[in-house]
């Protein structure tokens, strides 16, 4: 089969590799559409060491069940079913798994990181990792389920409620997913980014105030909008020292900062500001099974609107061009989809 194999840095090549053979309890899926995640881009740009080359990346995908291994325990999954996949595979036995927080399983493995992912014509994974998608959702739209589920998890974790003010830092796919989920609850949403195109996108998705923090003081703008009060919750979807500091300075006394950005960096922060204001600082990773199902329902209800997140499409053979499109801010890219 054809697969895009990443060899480190910007060295990613489409090659012929053996088609995976599903083992006991596994299914083989023909990939119809796969999105390039920000974490894939971090590996490509050399700013994250979580992935070890050579590797077939890709975990935001949808396709059709091609084969179910013989001898597998009967499930609701059948050949020719249309599916997407929750990319983290938990043990199902540990304390976190038993409490429903399978995203925090210590021994979890992850498609496109710990085992071959979906930048390929076929991918295999455990049967329980696959979820049916409605016929009303296209494969490209279903590839958005994973990032939307990350937004749902972050907003749930932040405890966003009605009549609250919310700040979202970063208007990539995850930040916009947070916006889409938070707008159903929050009274007012402020978003920030460095790119005007992304801020216009956020405005079209319901942001009340947009701030370009390359030429505006975000903390001061938040103070103006909230009449010096500060926001109830800040969701940080960048992962830099500067944006985390802005989030901390922008929340009210007793506010909450939820960090989703995943760059692997050691940062400095003023602990006294956190202590004196009793700010709750937390991380947000992945999603639970229930939130993944909720994301599928969200796509089913709002597919026409959410598909606007997809700005570019490329055949798998043009994978390098797809990554370079995401690297080039002049391309106005949000979500880039590959079609194997």
C-alpha positions in Angstrom: 0.0 0.0 0.0 1.0 3.7 -0.3 1.9 5.4 3.0 3.6 8.7 3.9 6.5 7.8 6.1 8.1 10.5 8.2 11.8 10.2 8.7 12.3 13.2 11.0 12.1 17.0 10.4 10.7 17.9 7.0 11.6 14.5 5.5 8.3 12.8 4.7 8.0 10.5 1.7 5.2 8.5 0.1 6.4 4.9 -0.2 5.2 1.4 -0.8 4.9 -0.4 2.6 3.3 -3.7 3.5 -0.4 -3.5 4.1 -1.2 -4.1 7.8 -2.7 -7.5 8.8 -5.2 -7.2 11.6 -4.5 -9.5 14.6 -7.0 -10.9 17.1 -9.5 -8.2 18.2 -8.4 -5.8 15.4 -10.0 -4.4 12.3 -8.5 -3.1 9.1 -9.9 0.2 7.8 -9.5 1.7 4.3 -8.7 5.4 5.0 -10.8 7.8 3.0 -9.8 11.1 4.6 -7.2 12.1 7.3 -6.5 15.5 8.8 -3.0 16.9 9.6 -3.0 17.6 13.4 -1.1 20.4 15.0 0.9 17.8 16.8 1.9 16.2 13.4 3.0 19.7 12.3 5.1 20.1 15.5 7.0 16.9 14.6 7.5 18.1 11.0 8.8 21.4 12.2 11.1 19.8 14.7 9.5 21.5 17.8 8.3 18.3 19.4 10.1 15.0 20.2 7.1 12.9 21.1 7.3 11.0 17.8 10.2 8.8 16.9 11.0 8.3 13.1 10.5 6.4 10.9 6.8 6.7 11.5 3.5 6.8 9.7 1.7 9.7 11.4 -2.0 10.6 11.3 -4.8 10.0 13.8 -7.7 12.2 12.7 -9.3 10.0 10.1 -12.4 8.2 8.8 -12.9 5.3 6.4 -14.5 2.0 5.8 -14.0 -1.3 7.6 -12.2 -3.6 5.1 -11.6 -6.7 7.3 -12.2 -7.9 10.8 -9.7 -10.5 12.1 -10.9 -14.1 12.3 -11.7 -15.3 15.7 -12.4 -11.8 17.1 -15.1 -11.6 19.7 -18.4 -10.5 18.0 -19.0 -6.7 18.1 -21.3 -4.2 16.5 -18.6 -3.6 13.9 -19.0 -5.1 10.5 -17.2 -5.1 7.2 -18.2 -2.1 5.0 -19.2 0.0 8.1 -18.3 3.7 7.9 -16.1 4.6 10.9 -13.8 7.0 12.6 -11.4 6.2 15.4 -10.6 7.4 18.9 -6.8 7.5 18.5 -5.8 6.7 22.1 -5.9 3.0 22.9 -6.2 2.5 26.7 -5.6 -0.7 28.8 -9.2 -0.6 30.1 -8.1 -2.0 33.5 -6.2 0.7 35.4 -7.7 3.2 37.9 -8.1 5.9 35.3 -9.8 3.6 32.8 -12.2 2.2 35.5 -13.2 5.7 36.4 -14.0 6.6 32.8 -10.9 8.8 32.2 -9.3 6.5 29.6 -7.6 9.5 28.1 -5.3 9.4 31.2 -4.4 5.7 31.1 -0.7 5.4 31.9 -0.1 2.6 29.4 -2.2 4.0 26.6 -0.9 3.9 23.0 -1.7 6.3 20.3 -2.3 5.9 16.6 0.3 7.8 14.5 2.6 8.1 17.5 3.1 4.7 19.1 1.9 2.6 16.2 1.4 3.3 12.4 -1.3 5.9 11.8 -3.6 6.9 8.9 -1.3 8.8 6.5 -1.7 5.6 4.5 -4.3 3.7 2.4 -5.0 1.3 5.3 -4.7 1.4 9.1 -5.4 -1.3 11.7 -6.4 -0.9 15.4 -8.4 -2.6 18.1 -12.1 -3.1 17.3 -13.3 -1.0 20.3 -11.3 2.0 19.0 -13.7 2.4 16.0 -17.0 4.3 16.1 -19.8 4.4 13.6 -20.4 7.6 11.7 -23.8 8.5 10.3 -24.4 8.4 6.6 -25.2 12.2 6.7 -21.5 12.9 7.5 -18.9 12.8 4.8 -15.5 11.1 5.5 -13.8 14.5 5.4 -16.3 15.9 8.0 -15.8 12.7 10.1 -12.1 13.4 10.2 -13.0 16.5 12.3 -14.5 14.4 15.0 -11.2 14.0 16.9 -10.3 17.7 17.1 -13.8 18.7 17.9 -13.8 16.1 20.7 -10.7 17.8 22.1 -12.5 21.1 22.2 -15.5 19.5 23.9 -13.3 17.9 26.6 -11.5 21.2 27.3 -14.7 23.2 27.6 -16.2 20.6 29.9 -13.0 20.5 32.0 -13.0 24.3 32.2 -16.6 24.2 33.6 -17.9 26.9 31.2 -21.3 27.9 32.3 -24.1 30.3 31.1 -23.4 34.0 31.7 -19.7 33.5 31.9 -17.0 35.3 30.0 -14.5 33.1 28.2 -11.1 33.8 26.6 -9.7 31.5 24.0 -6.0 31.9 23.1 -5.2 30.5 19.7 -7.5 30.1 16.7 -6.2 27.0 15.1 -8.5 24.0 14.8 -8.4 23.2 18.5 -9.1 26.8 19.5 -11.9 27.1 17.1 -13.3 23.8 18.3 -13.3 25.2 21.8 -15.1 28.3 20.5 -17.8 26.3 18.8 -18.4 24.3 22.0 -18.2 27.2 24.4 -20.5 29.5 22.4 -23.5 27.4 23.4 -22.9 28.2 27.0 -20.8 31.4 27.5 -22.2 34.9 27.7 -19.3 36.4 25.9 -16.2 35.0 24.1 -13.0 36.8 23.5 -10.4 35.2 21.2 -6.8 36.0 20.4 -4.4 35.1 17.6 -1.5 36.6 15.6 -3.2 36.0 12.2 -6.1 38.2 11.1 -7.4 35.4 8.8 -7.9 33.1 11.8 -9.5 35.9 13.8 -12.0 36.5 11.0 -12.8 32.8 11.0 -13.4 33.0 14.8 -15.7 35.9 14.3 -17.7 33.9 11.8 -18.0 31.2 14.4 -19.5 33.5 17.0 -16.6 35.2 18.8 -17.8 38.4 20.3 -14.4 40.1 20.5 -11.2 39.3 18.5 -7.7 40.5 19.5 -4.6 40.4 17.4 -2.0 40.0 20.1 0.8 40.9 17.7 -0.2 44.5 17.8 -2.7 44.7 20.7 -2.3 44.2 24.4 -4.5 41.2 25.1 -4.6 41.6 28.9 -5.6 45.2 28.5 -8.3 44.4 25.9 -9.7 41.8 28.2 -9.9 44.3 31.0 -11.7 46.8 28.8 -14.2 44.2 27.5 -15.0 42.9 31.0 -14.8 46.3 32.8 -11.6 45.3 34.6 -13.3 42.1 36.1 -11.4 39.5 34.0 -12.8 36.4 32.3 -14.2 33.4 34.2 -12.2 30.9 32.1 -9.3 31.0 29.8 -8.6 28.2 27.4 -5.0 28.3 26.1 -4.6 26.4 22.8 -1.1 27.5 21.8 1.4 26.1 24.4 3.8 29.0 24.8 5.0 30.8 27.9 3.7 34.2 26.6 0.1 32.9 26.0 0.0 31.0 29.3 1.0 34.1 31.1 -1.6 36.1 29.2 -4.2 33.6 30.2 -3.2 33.8 33.9 -3.3 37.6 33.8 -6.7 37.7 32.1 -8.8 35.6 34.4 -10.7 37.0 37.4 -10.1 36.2 41.0 -11.0 32.5 41.4 -10.9 32.0 37.6 -9.7 29.0 35.8 -6.9 28.5 33.1 -7.1 25.4 31.0 -4.0 24.6 29.0 -4.5 22.5 25.8 -1.4 23.6 23.9 1.1 20.8 23.7 4.5 22.2 22.9 7.1 20.5 25.1 8.7 23.5 26.8 9.8 24.5 30.3 8.3 27.8 31.1 8.4 30.4 33.9 5.3 31.8 35.6 4.6 34.1 38.5 3.3 31.8 41.1 2.3 34.6 43.4 -0.3 35.9 40.9 -1.8 32.4 40.8 -1.9 32.1 44.6 -3.2 35.6 45.4 -6.0 35.3 42.9 -6.7 31.6 43.7 -6.5 30.8 40.0 -7.1 27.2 39.1 -4.5 26.0 36.5 -5.1 22.7 34.8 -4.1 20.7 31.7 -6.5 19.2 29.2 -5.6 16.2 27.2 -7.6 14.3 24.5 -11.1 13.3 25.3 -13.2 10.6 27.0 -15.3 8.0 25.1 -18.5 9.9 26.0 -17.0 13.2 24.6 -15.9 11.4 21.4 -19.5 10.2 20.9 -20.7 13.8 21.7 -18.4 15.1 19.0 -19.9 12.7 16.4 -23.4 14.0 17.4 -22.1 17.6 17.1 -20.8 16.9 13.6 -24.1 15.3 12.7 -26.0 18.4 13.8 -23.7 21.1 12.5 -21.8 19.5 9.6 -22.6 22.3 7.2 -20.9 24.8 9.6 -18.1 22.7 10.8 -16.9 21.6 7.3 -15.8 25.2 6.9 -12.8 24.3 9.1 -11.5 22.4 6.1 -9.6 24.9 4.0 -7.3 22.7 1.9 -7.3 19.2 0.5 -4.5 17.2 -1.1 -3.9 13.7 -2.4 -1.6 11.6 -0.2 1.2 11.9 -2.9 1.3 15.6 -2.2 1.8 15.2 1.6 4.9 17.5 1.7 3.0 20.2 -0.1 0.2 19.8 2.4 2.5 20.2 5.4 4.2 23.2 3.8 0.8 24.8 3.2 0.2 24.6 7.0 3.7 26.1 7.6 3.0 29.1 5.4 0.8 31.6 7.1 0.1 33.3 3.8 -1.9 30.2 2.7 -4.7 30.9 5.2 -4.9 27.3 6.2 -7.0 26.0 9.1 -7.5 22.2 8.6 -5.7 20.4 5.8 -7.1 17.0 4.7 -5.2 14.3 2.9 -7.1 11.8 0.7 -5.1 8.5 0.4 
